[in-house]
Amino acid sequence: MQLKDKVAIVTGGGAGIGEAVVRRYLLEGAKVVVVDVKAKSELESTYADADKDRLLLLQSDITKRESIDEVVRSTVDRFGRVDILFNNAAIFDMRPLLEESWDIFDRVFAVNVKGLFFLMQRVARQMIEQGGGKIVNMSSQAGRRGEALVSHYCASKAAVISYTQSAALALAPHHINVNAIAPGVIDTPMWKDVDALFARYEHRPIGEKKRLVGEAVPLGRMGRPDELTGAAVFLASADADYITAQTLNVDGGNWMS
Ligand SMILES: NC(=O)c1ccc[n+]([C@@H]2O[C@H](COP(=O)([O-])OP(=O)(O)OC[C@H]3O[C@@H](n4cnc5c(N)ncnc54)[C@H](O)[C@@H]3O)[C@@H](O)[C@H]2O)c1
């Protein structure tokens, strides 16, 4: 067990990659705080089979300043500390670059950038008091290059890479490692919306974009959420003590860097 008795906060832990990481962190011996905007009842039913002694479910919206404080306070009240932040919650949206999109900009940046940054800052203050910790931010292959239809989401994920680098430098003296993961195309609930949006803007049948992006991956298919969990454990563990400021691609070979 690589994370025995570590205390981890996982945002967006109610579905997809976040849920897979919560389950793997529990298997690795961690105590886990699931933070998700989904209803508490939904989170309870998702984790009905999990060990309640090592799990705290928080319905919380990371775009709200008071929620960020509350997440860290509740974690410390219940488990006494925070060793790991898996900063994963995000939303996807897209629209052609020349069309009106102030609404998309505000929503996407509120969750993917503002929420991620200020939760990282709040958790880092707690980790400094404790003498160290591990922060893993979720970027994307979308943060490596722009896309004509997906400008705001791509920019938000590029911002995650940049904040990861700045935070890694600022927090290095405090023994806090800050890294990011850049997944490629992973078969999660998010892809239902992504596929539907591409169908609309590229005039495709539903399901075609999802099939094509999977076929284009060098390893020949989309990833599964559980295939992100190895990197999520590694970067949160003592094995990554000498790694910071990096963004690790977990994408079947889509991006080479
Ligand atoms: N699925 C992919 O192909 C893919 C690719 C690259 C990067 N990513 C990134 O991986 C991460 C997880 O993606 P996923 O595919 O599992 O997404 P998902 O939509 O399946 O799950 C995201 C979870 O985040 C929660 N969430 C959304 N807004 C929130 C908020 N304001 N506060 C708290 N929780 C909130 C949602 O309720 C949901 O449970 C995201 O950062 C995403 O950008 C995903």
The ligand as a Gaussian input file, in Angstrom:
#p B3LYP/6-31G(d) Opt

LIG

0 1
 N      -12.209000      12.475000     -20.075000
 C      -11.226000      12.937000     -20.825000
 O      -11.076000      12.559000     -21.993000
 C      -10.242000      13.920000     -20.253000
 C       -9.140000      14.253000     -21.029000
 C       -8.199000      15.149000     -20.547000
 C       -8.380000      15.721000     -19.304000
 N       -9.479000      15.405000     -18.563000
 C       -9.598000      16.056000     -17.273000
 O       -9.727000      15.061000     -16.255000
 C      -10.535000      15.574000     -15.190000
 C      -11.698000      14.629000     -14.922000
 O      -12.467000      14.515000     -16.107000
 P      -13.615000      13.436000     -16.308000
 O      -13.593000      13.081000     -17.733000
 O      -13.533000      12.415000     -15.248000
 O      -14.890000      14.394000     -16.062000
 P      -16.384000      14.058000     -15.587000
 O      -17.229000      15.153000     -16.118000
 O      -16.714000      12.666000     -15.932000
 O      -16.255000      14.221000     -13.996000
 C      -15.948000      15.479000     -13.446000
 C      -16.530000      15.589000     -12.045000
 O      -16.251000      16.918000     -11.570000
 C      -17.409000      17.416000     -10.910000
 N      -17.436000      18.888000     -10.915000
 C      -17.691000      19.706000     -11.967000
 N      -17.713000      20.987000     -11.575000
 C      -17.422000      20.987000     -10.242000
 C      -17.316000      22.012000      -9.269000
 N      -17.519000      23.305000      -9.582000
 N      -17.016000      21.676000      -7.989000
 C      -16.850000      20.365000      -7.648000
 N      -16.966000      19.352000      -8.531000
 C      -17.250000      19.660000      -9.809000
 C      -18.571000      16.820000     -11.697000
 O      -19.778000      16.816000     -10.930000
 C      -18.060000      15.406000     -12.012000
 O      -18.421000      14.481000     -11.013000
 C      -10.957000      16.977000     -15.630000
 O      -10.029000      17.906000     -15.112000
 C      -10.830000      16.913000     -17.138000
 O      -10.670000      18.191000     -17.711000
 C      -10.407000      14.525000     -19.015000

